[in-house]
């Protein structure tokens, strides 16, 4: 299934988002005979079928809600949780850096409440697969319910155990570790990843990152990047456009790398951040003139 309906109007079985004028949000599936009961009144979900997305709908007492298709960000923000989840600002970069797309097989360790699992399942599509490992049964039970609520259960395989003895899979396209000590499992990651595949992890402190980077270098990983994502929102008021009063600053450091097959030469290591490399390339093109070569 898709998170968004291809139809211009609500259809049976669609996920809908109802938002009040005060930004109170409800996300639910349109099913026959079901109701949403709120302090603003009752909405019969049958009455939403055939209504255009973006419409204003009313409860039985005439109170307003706005009818929208929920985005992936909306779903992750409203996900039920019993652990800290990854923020969407980090998840977006993880999906891009790990090359997650239709048909990909990705391994995850540290399922938690399933926020990243949900995003991975959405990205790999019906032809891809997510294999996710977790050591705590309550976490896995909640993550499974979150995945089933969205209809992604056919894309996700849940495994209740740690990875000390390794992953069950080999030649996976990507591996992501959300663990406090990912540096202890680099051998297991290498055995599970295809050569040249994608590795990622998230850590809160610099000393953990240093240990992971050292472990990746010992494990013949190259093209290692370390970054953090800083996102600042602005108040969308034309007369006084300014940053919002609060922001989520540091959430974690993201670490990425690629497993290589060691040869006789030294493995390449990029110590210049990708943004600076792009600035160097842009400067070279301006100096040299002409169009860049075709890919």
C-alpha positions in Angstrom: 0.0 0.0 0.0 1.0 3.7 -0.3 0.8 6.2 2.4 -1.0 8.6 0.0 -4.0 7.7 -2.0 -3.8 8.3 -5.8 -7.4 9.4 -5.8 -8.4 13.1 -5.4 -11.0 12.1 -2.9 -11.1 9.9 0.2 -11.6 6.2 -0.5 -12.5 3.3 1.8 -9.4 2.0 3.6 -7.5 5.3 3.2 -5.4 6.8 6.0 -6.7 10.3 6.8 -5.5 13.1 9.0 -8.0 15.3 10.7 -6.6 18.6 12.0 -8.5 21.0 14.2 -8.0 24.8 13.9 -5.8 24.5 17.1 -3.6 21.9 15.4 -5.0 18.9 17.3 -4.3 16.0 15.0 -6.0 12.6 14.6 -4.7 10.0 12.1 -7.0 7.0 11.4 -8.1 4.6 8.7 -11.5 5.1 7.0 -13.5 2.0 7.9 -17.3 1.4 7.5 -19.2 2.1 10.7 -16.3 3.7 12.6 -16.4 7.1 14.3 -14.0 9.6 15.7 -15.2 10.9 19.0 -13.6 14.1 20.2 -14.5 17.1 22.5 -15.3 18.9 19.3 -17.9 16.4 18.4 -18.3 13.1 16.4 -17.1 12.5 12.9 -18.6 9.5 11.1 -15.8 8.1 9.0 -18.3 6.9 6.3 -19.2 10.5 5.7 -15.6 11.2 4.6 -15.7 8.8 1.6 -15.8 10.8 -1.7 -14.8 14.1 0.0 -11.9 15.9 -1.7 -8.6 16.0 0.1 -8.0 19.4 1.6 -11.6 20.0 2.5 -13.0 21.4 5.7 -15.4 18.9 7.4 -17.6 19.3 10.4 -18.6 17.2 13.4 -22.2 16.5 14.4 -22.2 19.8 16.4 -20.7 21.8 13.5 -17.1 22.1 14.7 -14.4 22.1 12.0 -11.6 19.8 11.0 -9.4 19.9 8.0 -9.1 16.7 6.0 -5.6 15.8 4.7 -3.5 12.8 3.6 -0.9 12.2 6.3 2.7 12.5 5.2 5.4 10.1 6.4 6.6 12.9 8.7 3.1 13.1 10.2 2.9 9.4 10.8 6.3 9.3 12.4 5.5 12.3 14.7 2.3 10.6 15.9 3.8 7.1 16.2 3.1 5.3 19.5 6.4 4.9 21.4 8.0 3.6 24.5 11.5 4.6 23.5 13.1 7.7 22.1 12.6 7.7 18.3 14.8 9.1 15.6 13.8 12.6 14.4 12.6 13.0 10.8 15.5 15.4 10.1 17.9 12.5 10.7 15.7 9.8 9.0 15.6 11.8 5.8 19.4 11.9 5.5 19.7 8.2 6.5 17.4 7.2 3.7 19.4 9.2 1.1 22.9 8.3 2.4 22.1 4.5 2.6 20.5 4.5 -0.9 17.2 3.2 0.4 14.7 2.8 -2.4 12.4 0.3 -4.1 13.6 -3.3 -4.0 16.4 -2.7 -1.4 17.1 -5.2 1.4 18.1 -3.3 4.5 19.1 -4.6 7.9 18.4 -2.6 11.1 19.5 -3.4 14.6 17.8 -1.5 17.5 14.1 -1.5 16.3 12.9 0.5 19.3 9.4 1.8 18.7 9.8 1.3 14.9 10.0 4.9 13.6 13.0 4.2 11.4 11.6 0.8 10.6 8.5 2.5 9.3 10.4 4.9 7.1 12.6 2.1 5.7 9.5 0.0 5.0 7.9 2.9 3.2 11.1 3.5 1.1 11.8 -0.1 0.0 8.4 -0.5 -1.4 6.5 -3.8 -1.9 9.5 -5.4 -3.7 12.0 -4.6 -0.9 12.6 -5.9 2.6 13.5 -4.7 6.1 15.0 -7.2 8.5 15.0 -5.6 12.0 16.6 -6.9 15.1 15.6 -6.0 18.7 16.5 -7.6 22.1 13.6 -6.2 24.1 10.2 -7.9 23.5 8.0 -5.0 24.6 9.8 -2.7 22.1 9.3 -5.2 19.3 5.7 -5.8 20.1 4.9 -2.1 19.9 7.0 -1.7 16.7 5.1 -4.6 15.1 1.7 -2.9 16.0 2.9 0.4 14.5 4.0 -1.4 11.3 0.7 -3.4 11.0 -1.3 -0.2 11.5 0.2 1.1 8.3 -0.1 -2.1 6.4 3.6 -2.6 6.0 3.8 -6.0 7.7 4.7 -7.9 4.5 7.8 -5.7 4.1 9.3 -6.2 7.5 10.8 -9.2 9.2 11.1 -8.9 13.0 13.8 -10.8 14.9 14.0 -10.9 18.7 17.7 -11.3 19.5 21.0 -9.5 19.6 23.6 -9.6 16.8 26.6 -10.8 18.8 26.6 -14.0 16.8 26.0 -12.1 13.6 23.0 -11.5 11.3 21.1 -14.2 9.6 21.4 -12.4 6.3 24.3 -12.0 3.9 24.8 -9.7 0.9 22.4 -7.1 2.3 22.3 -3.7 0.5 22.5 -1.6 3.7 22.8 -1.9 7.5 21.9 0.6 10.1 22.8 0.2 13.8 21.0 2.2 16.4 23.0 0.9 19.4 25.1 2.5 22.1 28.1 0.4 21.1 28.1 -0.2 17.3 31.9 -0.4 17.2 31.6 -3.9 18.8 29.7 -5.3 15.8 31.7 -4.2 12.8 32.7 -7.8 12.0 29.1 -8.8 12.0 28.2 -5.9 9.8 30.9 -6.8 7.3 29.6 -10.4 7.1 26.1 -9.2 6.5 26.8 -6.5 3.9 27.6 -6.9 0.3 31.0 -5.4 -0.6 30.6 -1.7 -1.3 27.2 -1.7 0.4 26.0 1.0 2.8 26.6 1.3 6.5 25.1 3.8 8.9 24.8 4.5 12.6 23.7 7.2 15.0 25.5 8.1 18.3 24.9 10.9 20.8 28.5 11.7 21.9 31.9 12.4 20.2 33.8 9.8 22.2 31.4 7.1 20.9 31.9 8.4 17.4 35.7 8.3 17.7 35.5 4.6 18.7 33.2 3.8 15.8 35.4 5.6 13.2 38.5 3.7 14.5 36.6 0.4 14.3 35.4 1.2 10.7 39.0 1.9 9.6 40.2 -1.4 11.2 37.4 -3.2 9.4 38.4 -1.9 6.0 35.5 0.6 5.6 36.2 3.6 3.5 34.5 6.9 2.6 33.5 7.4 6.2 31.4 10.5 6.9 30.4 12.0 10.2 27.8 14.7 10.4 24.9 16.1 12.3 21.7 17.6 11.0 20.7 21.0 12.3 17.1 22.1 11.4 15.6 25.5 12.3 12.0 26.4 11.6 10.7 30.0 11.0 7.4 31.5 12.0 5.4 31.8 8.8 4.0 35.3 9.5 4.8 37.6 6.5 4.9 40.8 8.7 7.3 39.3 11.2 9.2 36.4 9.7 11.7 35.1 12.2 13.0 31.9 13.7 10.7 30.0 16.1 11.5 30.4 19.8 12.5 26.8 20.3 14.4 24.3 18.2 15.6 20.7 18.3 19.4 21.2 18.2 21.7 18.2 18.6 20.0 14.9 18.4 22.9 12.7 17.4 25.9 12.2 15.1 25.3 10.3 11.9 28.1 8.0 10.7 28.3 6.5 7.3 30.8 4.2 5.5 31.3 1.7 2.8 32.8 -1.8 3.3 35.6 -2.4 0.8 37.6 -5.5 -0.3 41.2 -4.8 0.9 43.9 -5.1 -1.7 47.6 -4.2 -1.8 46.9 -0.4 -1.8 45.7 1.8 1.0 42.0 2.3 1.3 40.8 5.8 0.3 39.8 8.0 3.2 38.0 11.3 2.7 38.9 13.7 5.5 37.2 16.7 3.9 33.4 17.1 4.5 31.4 16.5 1.4 30.1 20.1 1.4 33.6 21.4 1.2 34.5 19.0 -1.6 31.5 20.3 -3.6 32.7 23.9 -3.1 36.1 22.9 -4.4 34.6 21.2 -7.5 32.4 24.3 -8.1 35.4 26.5 -7.9 37.4 24.4 -10.3 34.6 24.5 -12.8 34.3 28.3 -12.6 38.1 28.7 -13.0 38.4 26.1 -15.8 35.2 27.2 -17.6 33.2 25.0 -19.9 30.5 22.4 -19.1 31.1 19.5 -16.7 31.7 16.1 -18.3 28.7 13.9 -19.0 28.1 11.1 -16.5 
